[in-house]
Amino acid sequence: MKTPSWDDLMKFNLPNSPIIFDIGGYKGTWVEVAKKYHPDSIIYIFEPVKHFYNIIVSKYELDPNVKIYNFGLSSETKKINISVSEDSSSIYKDGVMEEIELKNISEFLLENNIEKVHLAKINIEGEEYNLLDHLINENDLLKIENYCIQFHKFIKNYENKRLKIIEHVKLFYDRPINYDFIFECWTLKKNK
């Protein structure tokens, strides 16, 4: 199977001035992709690693449509250590550690009066399972119309965790794009 390009993945029908979440911003390169396809978008970037956050700030601090946060989104608000290893930095790996902050996604949406996110790119090196389980359990899944998710294989019982999430998500979303454990994209089903 070929590795998909962003042209393969970014086939979302978004409204004008969509709200887009980049959950796991790394160095901010995906923002360029999002702006290419949706130049009038309002983009929220979440990057908990200070060094990568600073890179994003240097790129986008003057762009009023890009909001940058030095924390990650997850199922709960807490401080935790992350192994810093470029684009595979993870709280589930060993290595050079840095303390980071995670925030509860439901609380973030409520505090910022965000009722609808039109697209969320989620690439958070194993924490996607907790984030998605939380959205499902809190009935907040449908606040996001489109998902582009990278599931990771180094989490214990990852196959069953992914299947459990997918079983619920497919009740409400179609999956027009699926590259297993590379990226899969989900779009809210239209009312028939």
C-alpha positions in Angstrom: 0.0 0.0 0.0 1.3 3.4 -0.9 1.7 6.1 1.7 -1.1 8.6 1.1 -0.3 12.2 0.2 -2.3 15.1 1.7 -4.0 15.4 -1.6 -5.3 11.9 -1.0 -6.6 12.8 2.5 -7.8 16.4 2.4 -11.1 15.7 0.6 -13.4 17.3 3.1 -16.4 19.5 2.3 -15.9 22.3 4.8 -17.9 25.5 5.1 -16.4 29.0 4.7 -14.1 30.0 7.6 -14.0 26.5 9.1 -12.7 25.8 12.5 -9.8 23.3 12.3 -7.9 21.6 15.1 -4.4 20.4 14.7 -4.0 18.1 17.7 -0.3 17.2 17.8 1.1 20.2 15.9 4.8 19.1 16.0 6.5 21.9 13.9 3.3 23.3 12.3 3.8 21.8 8.8 0.3 20.4 8.6 -1.1 23.9 9.1 0.4 24.8 5.7 -1.6 21.9 4.3 -4.8 23.0 6.0 -4.3 26.6 4.8 -3.7 25.4 1.2 -7.1 23.6 1.1 -9.0 26.0 3.4 -7.2 29.4 3.3 -10.0 31.2 5.3 -9.8 28.6 8.1 -9.4 29.4 11.8 -6.8 26.9 13.0 -6.1 25.8 16.6 -2.8 24.1 17.1 -2.0 22.0 20.2 1.6 21.2 20.8 2.8 20.3 24.3 6.6 20.0 23.7 8.0 23.5 24.3 10.7 23.3 21.6 8.2 22.4 18.9 5.6 24.9 20.2 8.3 27.7 19.9 8.9 26.7 16.2 5.1 26.9 15.5 5.0 30.3 17.2 7.8 31.6 15.1 5.9 30.6 12.0 2.4 31.7 12.8 2.4 34.2 15.7 1.5 37.1 13.3 -1.4 35.1 11.7 -4.6 36.2 13.4 -6.4 33.0 12.2 -3.9 30.6 13.9 -4.2 30.1 17.6 -1.3 28.2 19.2 -1.4 26.4 22.6 1.5 24.9 24.5 -0.5 21.9 25.7 -2.0 18.7 24.3 -5.6 17.7 24.2 -6.6 14.5 26.0 -9.2 12.9 28.2 -8.1 14.7 31.3 -6.2 17.8 32.5 -2.8 16.8 34.0 0.9 17.2 33.9 2.9 14.2 32.6 6.3 13.4 31.2 6.8 12.9 27.5 9.7 11.3 25.7 10.9 13.9 23.2 11.9 12.3 19.9 11.0 14.6 17.0 7.7 13.5 15.3 7.4 10.4 17.4 7.5 12.1 20.8 5.2 10.2 23.1 4.1 9.8 26.7 4.2 6.0 26.1 7.9 5.7 25.2 11.1 6.0 27.2 13.9 8.5 26.4 14.7 12.1 27.1 11.8 13.3 29.2 10.1 16.7 29.4 7.2 17.6 31.6 4.2 18.7 29.5 0.6 19.7 30.1 -2.5 18.0 28.8 -6.0 19.5 28.9 -9.4 17.8 28.8 -10.8 18.4 25.3 -14.4 18.7 26.5 -13.4 21.4 29.0 -11.4 23.2 26.3 -14.3 23.3 24.0 -16.7 24.5 26.7 -14.2 27.2 28.0 -13.7 28.6 24.5 -17.3 28.4 23.5 -16.6 26.1 20.6 -19.7 24.2 19.7 -18.5 22.8 16.3 -15.1 21.8 15.0 -15.2 21.2 11.2 -12.0 19.1 11.0 -9.6 17.7 13.6 -6.3 16.2 12.6 -5.2 13.9 15.4 -1.6 12.6 15.5 -0.7 12.3 19.2 1.5 9.2 19.3 -0.7 6.8 21.3 -2.9 9.2 23.2 -5.5 9.2 20.4 -7.1 6.1 22.1 -7.8 8.0 25.3 -8.9 11.2 23.5 -11.4 9.4 21.3 -12.7 7.2 24.1 -13.3 10.3 26.1 -15.2 12.0 23.3 -17.4 9.0 22.9 -18.0 8.6 26.6 -18.8 12.3 27.1 -21.1 12.4 24.1 -18.8 15.0 22.5 -17.7 13.0 19.5 -20.3 14.7 17.2 -18.9 18.2 18.0 -16.3 17.4 15.4 -17.6 16.9 11.9 -14.5 15.4 10.3 -11.6 13.5 11.7 -8.2 12.6 10.2 -6.6 10.2 12.7 -3.3 8.3 12.9 -3.7 5.3 15.2 -0.4 3.9 16.6 0.6 0.3 17.1 2.9 0.6 20.1 0.1 0.9 22.6 -0.9 -2.3 24.6 -3.9 -4.0 23.0 -4.0 -1.3 20.2 -5.9 -3.5 17.7 -8.8 -4.0 20.1 -8.8 -0.4 21.3 -9.0 0.8 17.7 -11.8 -1.7 16.7 -13.8 -0.6 19.8 -13.5 3.0 18.8 -14.3 2.3 15.2 -17.4 0.3 16.1 -18.8 3.4 17.8 -17.6 6.0 15.3 -19.0 4.2 12.3 -22.5 4.6 13.7 -22.3 8.3 13.0 -19.5 8.7 10.5 -18.5 7.4 7.1 -14.9 6.5 6.5 -14.1 7.5 2.9 -10.4 7.2 3.4 -8.6 4.4 5.2 -4.9 3.7 5.2 -4.6 1.4 8.3 -2.3 2.8 10.9 -1.1 5.6 8.6 -4.2 7.9 8.4 -7.9 7.3 8.3 -10.5 10.0 7.7 -14.1 10.0 9.0 -16.9 12.3 7.9 -20.2 12.9 9.7 -23.0 11.1 7.9 -25.5 13.3 6.2 -29.1 13.1 7.2 -30.8 11.1 4.5 
